[in-house]
């Protein structure tokens, strides 16, 4: 019972870190471009995971070696299965990293034109988009998914559609970002059972950082003084949002019910609104708050187990 409570608290902390990251990303955009921000934060996230991977492998080796003599003589033959696993890890890291680069860049560009609170709720729509895209992969969507889609569409109307019946540029970019994140999740779902999850995440961060670095050099031409000026948001988004939060999620989800875990993690959308209000003083109108409520209800509904 004690471990269950601790795991739930860790997942809640993960959601809080992710929710506040929207504010850090929004502040960062005042100084540097989206590709520069994502390049640096992704590389930071990859670097943070390197020692985690080292500790994991060191602990595993220690468990496999009973004596000091074993530790000195143990060898790990590289057979065909090991090579295949490494190839799949690299391919998975490249695919997931490319999808993450697209998703995070769209989100970062969208934050130039919309608030962190709205961005948090729109991004959370990936939870609904994943099962919807699954239809094209031969997976049936249940009634909960369709009801959730209807609720989300209505919520998006109140949250984003203006009096002129148009979607703002920022909201459109973040909505596309939610679709890209859904694709990223499907890729992770495909590769993660076959390879080490932390290693996969580490590679995808470096791939994402590399792709954004190319775009950064071609489009943005960042200035060192601007990067230094925004080091705090960069450090938060890179170290805490990417590295720390992902590691906490891995640890906490091992012995936690998947439904409970997903419900707790979806609170990042709520935390994004609270953080935007407390840190940036941003306020949502009654219409927008009602839209947030409907979107959040749709997200929660999509994660409830069958028969609930």
N, C-alpha and C positions, 0 to 999 in steps of 0.2 A: 504493500500500500504506500509505503514511504517513497519507494523508487518511482511508483506511478505518479505521485504528486510532483516529485522532482522533475521527471521527464516532461510533465505538462507545463511546469513553470519554465523549463528551458525552451519549449516550443512557443510559449507566450512571449518570452524574451526575444526569440527569433523574429516573431511577427512585429514586435515593437521596433527592433533594429531595422527591419525592412521598411516598416511604415515611415520611420523618421528619415530613411534614406531618400525619400522623395523630396524632402525639404533640402537636404544636402545637395541633391542633384539640381534643384531649382536655383539655389544660391550659386552653385558652380557655374551655371550658364550665364551669370552676369559678367564673368571674367574671361571664360574660354569657351571654345566651340564644343559641340556634342561629341565629335570624334576624338578630340584631345582629351576630354573628360573620360570617355569610355576606354580609351587606350591606356591611360595611366591607372584608372581604377581596376581594370581587368588584370593588368600586369601585377599590380599590388596584390590582388586576390590570389593569383597564381603563386606568387612568392610566399604568401602567408601559408598556403597549403603544403609547400615543400617540406617544412619541418614536421608537419602533421603526418605526411607520408613516410618520412624517415622514421619517426617514432613508431608508427604502425608496423613497418617492416622490421625494425629492430626488435620490437616486442614479439613479433611472430617468430623471428629467428631464435630469440631467447627461449621461447616455448618449445621449439623443435630441437633445441640442443640441451641435453640434460647435464652434461659435464663441461668443464673448461676445455678438455681435449676435443670434445665434439664441436665446440665453437670454433676451434682452430682448424679442424679438418673437414667440417661439413662443406659439401659442394652441391650446387643446384644445376643438374644437367639441363641444357637447353634442348628439349625435344621438339618435335613438330607441333605438338599441342601448345607448347609454350610460345613458339613463334607465331602460331595462328592467333593466340590470345593477345599477343603484343600488337599484331597487325590490326586486330579488331579494336583494340584500345586506341591506336593512332587514328584509324578511320573514324571511329566514333567521336574522338576528341575534335577532329577537324570538322565533321558534320555538325556537331553540337555547338562548336565554337563559332562557325559561320552563321548558324541560326541565331545564336545569342548576340552576335555582332549586329545583325539586322534588327532584332527586337529591341536591344538596349539603345541603339542609335535612334530608332523611331521614337522611343520613349523620351530620350534626352532632348530631341528636337521638339517634341510635343510640349515639353515643360517650358519652352520659351513662350508659348502662347496660352497655356492653361495653368490652373493652380495645382499644387501638389495633392490636395484633397481629392479633386475631381480625377486627376491622373491615377491615384491609387485605386479608386473604385472602377474606373474604366479598365485598367490593367487586370483587375481581378476577374474580368469576364473570361479570361483564358480558361477558367475552370469549367465554364459552360461550352466554350468553343472546342475544347478537347474531345468530349464525347460527340459533339456535332460533326467534327471532322472524321471521327471514327466511323461514321456511317459510310464514308467513301472507302474505308478500309475493310468493309464487310462486317462491321460491328453494329449491332442494333442499339438505338437510343431508346431508353425507357420513357414512360410518361412523365417522370420527374424532370427529365432533361428538357422536354418540350414545354412543360409548364414554366420551368426556369427560364427558357429562352423568351417566352412571352413576357414574363415579369421583367426580365432584363431589358427587353426592347422598350417597354413602357417606362422603366426607370431611366433608361438612356434618353428618352424623349424629355422627361422633366429635368434631367441633369444637364443635358447638353444642347438641346434644340432651342434656338432663340425665337423671338417673336416673328422673325422673317422666315421661319421654318428652314433654318440652315444649321449645319454643323460647323463649329468653328474649326480653323485649321489645326489648332493644337489638339482638340478632342479627336479629330479625324486621324491624326498621326498616332495618338495613343491607342485608338481603337485598332489601327493596323498593327501596332506594337503587340496588342493582346493576341491577335491572330498569329503573329510571328512567335510569340512565347508559347502558344499552343502547339505549333509545329516543333519548337524546341523540346517541349515536354514529351511529345510523341517520339522524338529521336532519342531522348534520354531513356524513355520507357523501353525502347528497343535495345539499346546498347548496355544499359546499367546491369541487367541480370547476367550479362556475359563477361563483364570486366569489373575491376575495382572502381567503386563509385567515386571515391575521393580522387583517385588518379585521373579518372575521366573528367572530373570537374576542373582539376588543375590544368590539364591539357587544353580544355575548352577555353579557360580564362586566357591562356597565353595565345591561343589561336585568335580569339576575339580581339585581344590587345594588338596583335600583329595586323589584322585586317583594318582595325580602326586607325592604326599608325600610318598605314598607306594612305587612307582617306585624309587623315590629318595633314600629312605633308603635301598632298596634292591640292587640298581645298582651303585649309585654315591657316597655315603658317603661324603656329602659336609663338607667343613671346614668353621668355623665361620669367619675367617679372609678373606676368599675369598668372602663370602657374603657381608661383610662390605665394601670390596673394590669396589663392584659393586652396591652399594646402590642407586646411582643416576639413572642408567638405570632401576633398579628394581622399584624405586619409580615412574618413568615416565610411565613405562609399566603398573604398577598396578593401581596407583592413576589416572593418566590422561587418558591412553588408555582404561582401563577397566571401571573405575568408572565415571570419568568426561565426557568422550566422549560419553559413552552410555546414560548418563542422558541428555546431550545436544541433542542427536539424538531423544530421546523420546519427549523432549520439542518442538523441531523444527518441527518434522514431523506431529504434531497434526493438523496444519493448512497449510500444504504445499502439493502441488501436488506430488503424489508418483513418477511420472516420473522425475520431476525436482529434487526431493530429491535423487533418486537413481543415477542420473547423477552427482550430486554434490559429493555424497559419493564415487563414483567410481574414483574420482580424487585422492584418497589416493595412487593409483598406480603411478601417476605422481609425487606426493609429495615424495614418497619413493625414486625415482631416484634423485630428486633435493636434498633431505636431505643427501643421500649417497654421492653426489658430494660435497656439501658444508661442511659437518661435517667430513666425512671420506676420502674425496679426491678421491673417486672411479669414474672411467670413463667407459662408455660403448662405444664399437666400433660402427662404422656406421651401420654394419650389425645388431648388437644387438638393436640399437635405432630404426631401421626400423622394427624389430620384435616387439618392444614395441608399436610402432605406430599402427601396424596391430592388435595387441591384444587389445589395447585401443579402436580402431575403432569397433572391434567385441563386446566389452563390451557395448559401447554406443549404437550400433545398437540393441542389445538385449533388451535395456531398452526403446527404442522409442515406442510410442503408435501405435496401428494398424492404418493403413491408412496414416502414415507419409511417 
